[in-house]
Amino acid sequence: MVTMVTGTVSSYGVSVQVLSYWPLEKQITAIGATWLDQQLVSGMAPESQSGFSNEVRKALRQRLAFLVDEGFAERVESRVVIKGNLLATLRDRELQAIAKKITEETHLNYQPIRDGQRVSGIYRRSIVLASGRFAMLQEGAEFSLVPWRL
């Protein structure tokens, strides 16, 4: 697995932040909210024209084309306009797809959670999605997918 990270070196050591657990090429057609989507929504395009920045620019163009094809964005004259709450919509779409798969495998019922909701249960496994890392928690005959926080 390729993990995209950024780091900072200081007198205290190295600080590493995970940007994405997925490589750029896999993010282009992912059904979840990717790091590329976060860059598109925030308007943070890389300034450099070489190296990794060039790869990111290319991947952003391809991701935009994918979002247009899937109906999450539309071309208006020479611009691409992203529709609605893109990140939440893509994350929910991805969670519904993986929840369906887990339900088929385990025969447990999926119990979606709301942002800020407290949950409890037995930790069953970690799931790495385009939208990030999630913990599968089981409570009785139900399970929830909870964003992983460090």
Summary of the structure (lengths in Angstrom):
residues: 150
radius of gyration: 17.5
end to end distance: 19.5
largest distance: 52.7
contacts: 385
relative contact order: 0.13
helix: 35%
strand: 31%
